[in-house]
């Protein structure tokens, strides 16, 4: 049985294929199609569901960050992923695994080989510690993006080339059975230059964006050249991307409807000695001038570095007087006040869901209806998604803003190359289907507690199933450093997640 290679292209979707001719040919000539993301379609829970085959209620990871009662944010790591992963199952079956930039893979759950992800600190060593020396590779490069758009896009091209070269060095050594690499730049690029890429591809920024995708395309071509006849390659994305003409700010809407009261607490503020400085109305006005962002972003970064201040453009919130608050851009959830009793909570939840669904381009759902599992109660009370408007946390000083912004949508894509199933098939799968598909392709039994199903068109034989073994959720809770992860925090800030 040959190797299984999985390449995650973060945020990749059908429209990007026009800029990646080799990847496009792989999608044309092999079973391929839609891969529906998680609800909501955001990076953190999506990659958690990819590697477990489960919804958030079963693995417990809803966001990049978690907030304490004072709204201080802490970056999550692998200890927040409370389910056995596909690579742990493969490792237990004797497969040698190599992971490159898989979110939440640290602290390491297997003895090796694990290269840290962009959500880890830059000082995080690989597992085992001699991994880089053994393959004569360099540590990964996950840069921050604190320059103008052109500079940031060029930085992405360099990071693609660097990280892909390291991955190929290990792939060519042919010492593993399962390989995973996440190319994050395909997502970062669209956050930075979506409209330049698709509407102004011949502009300077558009050309630089196309160069990033050319580097990704050439990387996948080199991977296919390295594959043997019995190897299998799975290309997939965790979600799609699209452009929106309007923007909606949840906390401003909650305030307008009387559910939220402004006050002194800044979301994500620090209590570890840093000073949180709210730049007030002037800052919020400048924030709404998106044409100024390429100038304001490096200026803000410089001020924060010099002063150790955490600048906030959002108004503070009175948590004691508010009954509903959105904590995070990426959780895409509204949480109701703990002081409400069950009847009050149910009535308020139904009321807010109904009102949000009356807003154009917004869909809201009761969180209890979306998730099932031992950690479902940790979800937000109300989960919202964008259908025709970009939705942000706020407060930004306005509820609606008529300006264009690109963000995630649920429409990812997948292609299977070299699998034993149908030579050509239109796939229609979900992200949670990937883990059972990999296990079946590897000849491993699929645990019955996964939510996904193996993608039948990629498999020649019916898979085996097994009852899941008990899993120690503290298994990954090692002596790893649990201090502030300022590197990942800065990257999340630069990309607009924080």
C-alpha positions in Angstrom: 0.0 0.0 0.0 1.4 3.4 -1.0 1.6 6.7 0.8 -1.3 9.0 1.5 -0.5 12.7 1.0 -3.0 15.4 2.1 -2.5 19.0 1.1 -4.8 21.5 2.7 -5.2 24.7 0.7 -6.8 27.1 3.2 -9.8 29.0 1.7 -9.3 27.6 -1.8 -12.4 27.5 -4.0 -13.5 27.0 -7.6 -12.7 30.6 -8.7 -9.1 30.2 -7.7 -8.5 27.4 -10.1 -8.2 29.8 -13.0 -4.9 30.9 -11.6 -3.5 27.4 -10.8 -3.5 25.4 -14.1 -1.9 22.3 -12.7 -4.3 22.1 -9.7 -7.1 22.8 -12.1 -6.1 19.8 -14.3 -6.0 17.6 -11.2 -9.6 18.6 -10.4 -10.7 18.1 -14.0 -9.1 14.7 -14.5 -9.9 13.1 -11.1 -12.9 12.7 -8.8 -13.5 16.2 -7.4 -16.2 18.5 -6.3 -17.7 20.4 -3.3 -16.5 20.1 0.2 -18.9 21.8 2.6 -17.2 23.4 5.6 -18.3 23.5 9.3 -21.0 25.8 10.6 -19.8 28.5 10.8 -17.1 28.2 8.1 -14.1 29.4 10.0 -10.5 28.2 10.1 -10.2 27.0 13.7 -13.2 24.6 14.0 -12.8 23.6 10.4 -9.4 22.2 10.7 -10.4 20.6 14.0 -13.3 18.9 12.3 -11.1 17.9 9.4 -8.7 15.9 11.6 -11.4 14.3 13.8 -14.4 13.8 11.5 -16.6 15.4 14.1 -18.7 18.5 14.7 -17.6 21.0 17.3 -19.9 19.5 19.9 -17.7 16.4 19.9 -14.2 17.9 19.7 -14.9 21.1 21.7 -13.0 23.6 19.6 -15.1 26.6 18.4 -12.6 29.4 18.0 -8.9 30.4 17.9 -9.3 32.0 21.3 -11.2 31.6 24.5 -12.4 34.4 26.8 -12.5 34.6 30.6 -15.1 36.4 32.6 -13.2 39.7 32.1 -13.1 39.2 28.4 -9.3 38.6 28.3 -8.5 36.4 25.3 -6.1 33.4 25.4 -4.9 31.6 22.2 -6.0 28.0 22.1 -3.7 25.1 21.4 -4.0 21.4 20.9 -5.2 20.9 24.5 -8.5 22.4 23.4 -9.0 19.7 20.8 -10.7 17.0 22.9 -11.0 14.1 20.5 -8.7 11.5 18.9 -7.4 12.7 15.5 -7.0 10.8 12.3 -3.2 10.9 12.5 -3.3 9.4 16.1 -5.4 6.5 14.7 -2.9 6.0 11.8 0.0 6.2 14.2 -1.6 3.6 16.4 -2.0 1.4 13.4 1.7 1.6 12.6 1.7 4.4 10.0 4.6 6.8 10.1 3.2 10.3 10.1 4.6 13.7 9.1 2.6 16.8 9.9 3.5 20.3 8.6 1.5 23.3 9.8 -1.6 21.4 11.1 -3.4 23.6 13.6 -3.8 22.3 17.1 -1.2 19.5 16.6 0.8 20.9 19.6 1.5 19.8 22.3 2.3 16.8 20.1 0.0 13.8 20.5 2.4 11.4 18.7 6.1 10.8 19.0 6.7 12.3 15.6 7.1 13.8 13.1 5.4 17.1 13.8 6.4 20.6 12.5 4.7 23.4 14.4 1.8 25.3 12.8 1.2 29.0 12.3 -0.8 29.0 15.6 2.2 28.0 17.6 4.9 30.2 19.0 7.9 30.8 16.8 10.0 29.2 19.5 8.0 26.0 19.5 10.4 23.1 18.6 9.4 20.3 16.3 8.6 16.8 17.6 11.0 15.1 18.0 13.5 17.9 18.7 16.0 16.7 16.1 13.5 16.6 13.2 15.0 19.6 11.3 18.5 18.2 11.6 17.4 14.8 10.5 16.0 16.0 7.2 18.3 19.0 6.8 15.4 21.4 6.7 14.8 24.8 8.3 12.1 25.8 10.7 8.8 27.0 9.1 8.3 30.6 8.4 4.9 32.0 9.4 5.4 35.8 9.1 3.3 38.6 10.5 1.8 41.0 8.0 2.4 44.5 9.2 3.2 46.3 5.9 1.2 47.6 3.0 -0.8 45.3 0.8 1.9 44.8 -1.9 4.5 44.1 0.8 2.3 41.6 2.6 1.4 39.7 -0.6 5.1 39.5 -1.5 5.8 38.2 2.0 3.2 35.4 1.4 4.9 34.3 -1.8 8.2 34.0 0.1 6.7 32.0 2.9 5.0 29.7 0.4 8.3 29.0 -1.3 10.2 28.5 2.0 7.7 26.2 3.7 6.9 24.1 0.6 10.6 23.5 0.0 10.9 22.1 3.5 7.9 19.8 3.0 9.2 18.5 -0.3 12.5 17.7 1.3 10.8 15.4 3.7 8.4 13.9 1.1 11.3 13.1 -1.2 13.1 11.2 1.7 10.1 8.7 1.5 10.3 7.7 5.1 6.6 8.2 6.1 3.3 6.6 5.2 1.0 9.7 5.8 1.9 13.3 5.0 -0.1 16.4 5.8 0.7 20.0 4.8 -1.5 23.1 5.2 -0.8 26.0 2.9 -2.2 28.8 4.9 -1.3 31.5 2.4 -4.2 30.8 0.0 -6.5 32.0 2.8 -4.3 34.9 4.0 -4.0 36.1 0.4 -7.7 36.5 -0.1 -8.1 38.3 3.2 -5.5 40.8 2.0 -6.1 41.1 -1.8 -9.3 39.3 -2.8 -10.7 42.0 -5.0 -7.3 42.8 -6.5 -7.0 39.1 -7.5 -10.4 38.6 -9.0 -11.3 42.1 -10.3 -7.8 43.7 -11.0 -5.6 40.7 -11.7 -3.3 42.8 -13.9 -2.7 45.5 -11.3 0.5 45.4 -9.3 -1.2 43.8 -6.3 -3.2 41.5 -8.6 0.0 40.3 -10.3 1.7 39.8 -7.0 -1.3 37.8 -5.8 -1.2 35.6 -8.9 2.5 35.0 -8.2 1.6 33.6 -4.8 -0.9 31.2 -6.4 1.7 30.3 -9.1 4.1 29.3 -6.3 1.3 27.1 -4.8 0.5 25.5 -8.2 4.2 24.7 -8.8 4.4 23.2 -5.4 1.5 20.8 -6.0 3.1 19.9 -9.4 6.3 19.0 -7.7 4.4 16.9 -5.2 2.6 15.0 -8.0 6.0 14.4 -9.7 7.3 12.8 -6.4 4.3 10.4 -6.1 4.7 6.7 -6.9 2.1 4.8 -8.8 0.4 3.5 -5.7 0.5 6.7 -3.7 -2.6 8.8 -3.2 -3.0 12.6 -3.0 -6.0 14.4 -1.5 -6.3 18.1 -2.2 -8.8 20.0 -0.1 -9.8 23.3 1.4 -11.4 24.0 4.8 -13.9 26.6 3.4 -14.3 28.9 0.5 -14.2 32.7 0.1 -16.4 35.4 -1.4 -16.8 39.1 -1.6 -19.5 41.0 0.1 -20.9 44.5 -0.7 -22.1 45.3 2.9 -20.8 44.8 6.4 -22.8 44.1 9.5 -21.6 44.7 13.1 -23.2 42.4 15.6 -22.5 44.2 18.9 -23.6 47.5 17.4 -26.9 45.8 16.4 -27.3 44.3 19.8 -26.8 47.8 21.3 -29.3 49.3 18.9 -31.9 46.6 19.9 -31.3 47.2 23.6 -29.5 44.0 24.4 -26.0 45.4 25.0 -24.9 48.4 27.0 -21.6 50.2 26.3 -19.2 50.5 29.2 -15.5 50.1 30.1 -14.6 46.5 29.2 -12.7 46.1 25.9 -13.0 42.7 24.4 -9.7 40.9 24.4 -8.1 43.4 26.7 -5.1 42.3 28.7 -4.6 42.2 32.5 -1.0 41.0 32.4 0.6 44.5 32.7 -0.2 45.8 29.2 -2.4 48.9 28.9 -5.5 48.7 26.8 -6.1 52.1 25.1 -9.3 52.8 23.4 -8.8 55.3 20.6 -12.4 56.5 20.7 -14.6 58.1 18.0 -11.7 59.3 16.0 -10.2 55.9 15.8 -13.5 54.3 14.9 -13.9 56.9 12.1 -10.5 56.1 10.7 -11.2 52.4 11.0 -14.2 52.9 8.7 -12.0 54.4 6.0 -10.8 51.2 4.5 -8.6 52.9 2.0 -6.5 54.1 4.9 -5.9 50.6 6.3 -2.6 49.9 4.5 -1.2 53.0 6.3 -3.0 52.6 9.6 -2.0 49.0 10.1 1.8 49.4 10.3 1.3 52.7 12.3 -0.8 50.9 14.9 1.7 48.1 15.1 4.5 50.6 15.6 2.7 52.4 18.4 1.8 49.1 20.2 5.4 48.0 20.0 6.8 51.2 21.3 4.3 51.8 24.1 3.3 48.2 25.0 -0.3 49.4 24.7 -3.0 47.4 23.2 -4.9 49.8 20.9 -8.7 49.2 20.5 -11.0 51.0 18.1 -14.0 49.2 19.6 -16.2 50.8 22.3 -16.1 49.1 25.7 -19.0 47.0 26.9 -20.8 47.0 30.3 -20.9 43.2 30.9 -23.0 43.6 34.0 -25.8 45.5 32.2 -25.7 43.6 28.9 -27.8 40.5 28.3 -26.2 39.5 25.0 -22.7 40.0 23.6 -20.7 38.7 20.7 -17.2 37.9 21.9 -15.3 36.9 18.8 -15.2 37.5 15.0 -14.5 33.9 14.3 -16.8 32.0 16.8 -19.6 33.9 15.0 -21.8 33.5 18.1 -23.8 35.6 20.5 -23.6 34.5 24.1 -26.3 35.4 26.6 -25.7 36.6 30.2 -25.1 33.8 32.7 -27.5 35.5 35.2 -30.5 34.6 33.0 -32.6 31.6 34.1 -33.6 28.9 31.6 -36.9 30.5 30.6 -35.4 33.9 30.2 -32.6 32.5 28.2 -34.9 30.5 25.9 -37.2 33.5 25.3 -34.3 35.9 24.6 -32.6 33.5 22.3 -35.7 32.9 20.2 -36.3 36.7 20.1 -32.8 37.5 18.9 -32.8 34.7 16.3 -36.0 35.9 14.8 -34.9 39.5 14.6 -31.5 38.6 13.1 -33.2 36.5 10.5 -35.2 39.6 9.4 -31.9 41.4 8.7 -30.8 41.2 5.0 -28.0 38.7 4.3 -27.9 37.3 7.9 -28.9 33.9 9.1 -29.1 33.0 12.8 -29.7 29.6 14.5 -30.1 28.3 18.0 -26.7 26.9 18.9 -28.4 23.9 20.5 -29.7 22.9 17.1 -26.3 22.9 15.4 -24.1 20.8 17.6 -24.3 17.5 19.4 -21.8 15.9 21.7 -20.2 16.2 25.1 -19.0 19.8 24.5 -22.1 21.1 22.7 -23.0 23.1 25.8 -19.8 25.2 25.3 -21.1 26.6 22.1 -22.6 30.1 21.8 -26.3 30.5 22.4 -26.9 31.9 18.9 -24.8 31.1 15.8 -25.0 33.5 12.9 -23.7 33.3 9.4 -23.4 35.6 6.4 -25.3 34.9 3.2 -25.0 38.3 1.5 -23.2 40.5 4.0 -19.9 40.3 5.8 -20.5 40.0 9.5 -18.1 41.2 12.2 -18.1 41.5 16.0 -17.8 45.2 16.5 -18.8 47.5 18.1 -17.5 49.8 15.3 -19.9 52.7 15.7 -22.3 51.6 13.0 -24.6 48.6 12.4 -24.4 48.6 8.6 -21.6 49.8 6.4 -21.9 49.9 2.6 -18.4 48.9 1.8 -16.9 45.8 0.2 -15.1 43.1 2.1 -14.1 39.5 1.4 -14.5 36.7 3.9 -15.2 33.0 4.2 -18.1 31.1 2.9 -18.9 27.4 3.3 -18.0 26.2 -0.2 -14.7 24.4 -0.1 -13.5 21.9 -2.7 -11.8 18.5 -2.8 -10.1 16.2 -5.3 -8.7 12.7 -4.9 -5.8 11.6 -7.1 -4.7 7.9 -7.3 -7.5 6.5 -5.1 -9.1 3.2 -5.9 -12.6 4.4 -6.6 -14.3 5.9 -9.7 -11.9 7.4 -12.2 -14.1 10.5 -12.7 -16.9 11.5 -10.3 -18.5 14.7 -9.1 -18.0 14.7 -5.4 -20.4 16.4 -2.9 -18.9 15.9 0.5 -18.4 17.5 3.9 -15.3 18.4 5.7 -16.1 15.8 8.4 -16.1 13.1 5.7 -12.3 13.4 5.2 -11.1 11.6 8.3 -13.3 8.5 7.6 -12.1 8.6 4.0 -8.4 8.6 5.0 -8.9 5.8 7.5 -10.8 3.7 4.9 -8.1 4.3 2.3 -5.4 3.3 4.8 -7.3 0.0 5.6 -8.2 1.2 9.2 -11.6 0.8 10.8 -13.7 3.9 11.1 -14.9 4.7 14.6 -18.7 4.8 14.8 -18.7 8.1 16.7 -17.5 10.2 13.8 -20.1 12.4 12.1 -18.7 12.1 8.6 -19.0 9.2 6.1 -16.3 7.9 3.8 -16.4 9.4 0.3 -17.5 6.3 -1.6 -16.3 7.5 -5.0 -12.7 7.4 -3.7 -12.9 3.8 -2.3 -13.2 0.5 -4.1 -14.2 -1.6 -1.1 -16.7 -1.0 1.7 -14.9 0.2 4.9 -14.9 -1.5 8.3 -16.3 0.2 11.4 -15.4 -0.1 15.0 -16.6 1.1 18.4 -14.5 4.0 19.6 -12.1 3.4 22.4 -12.2 5.7 25.4 -10.1 8.8 24.9 -8.1 10.6 27.6 -8.8 14.3 26.8 -5.7 15.2 28.9 -3.4 13.0 26.9 -1.9 16.0 25.1 -1.6 18.1 28.3 2.2 17.8 28.6 4.8 20.1 30.1 4.5 22.3 27.1 4.9 26.1 27.7 1.4 27.5 28.3 2.6 31.1 28.5 1.4 33.9 26.2 1.6 33.1 22.5 2.4 36.5 21.3 3.6 35.3 17.8 0.3 33.7 17.0 -1.6 36.5 18.6 0.1 39.1 16.3 -0.6 37.0 13.2 -4.3 36.7 14.1 -4.4 40.5 14.7 -2.8 41.2 11.3 -5.3 38.9 9.5 -8.3 40.5 11.2 -9.2 37.6 13.4 -8.6 39.5 16.6 
